[in-house]
Amino acid sequence: MDVRQLFNKWVILGALSLAGLLLLVTFLSIGWIHSPQSPDVGFAPAYLTIIPASTATPNVTPTATLDPFAPSPTPTGLTVGGYAQITGTGGEGLRIRSAPGLSGEPVFLGLDSEVFLVKDGPREADGYVWWYIAAPYDEARAGWAAADFLTFIPAP
């Protein structure tokens, strides 16, 4: 079968006529079915609020206020939420234990100058004051440490 026979001038003329008729019906139905927007929409003014630029604040010396809910520092300076550094082990390290006291199972060995976040304490056991400390970079490195080998340091 020859494809040129399917596309003679009458087939093309009929297809164009059908397409034109469909376009005409579409335009007429859009205009008759959908009503135009009502003219009562009107004009709505926009209001602009101008906020003046901030002015310089006078130099005022801040005064310290005490937070009644903040934990009070101990004589060593250690507090829950503060930071502690291991010191005074002579390079041997500090055994961090699972429970406060010498009977607590050693969990890991903390090295001199290692910094920890104080999470709990103080607790007294076996002649020592114990603090629960955790490494800020690894929550798995956490346990109880004797305060004799901890030094308060400011937050990094």
Secondary structure, 3 states (H helix, E strand, C coil): CCHHHHCCHHHHHHHHHHHHHHHHHHHHHHHHHCCCCCHHHCCCCCCCCCCCCCCCCCCCCCCCCCCCCCCCCCCCCCCCCCEEEECCCCCCCEEEECCCCCCCCEEEEECCCCEEEEEEEEEEECCEEEEEEEECCEEEEEEEEEHHHEEEECCC
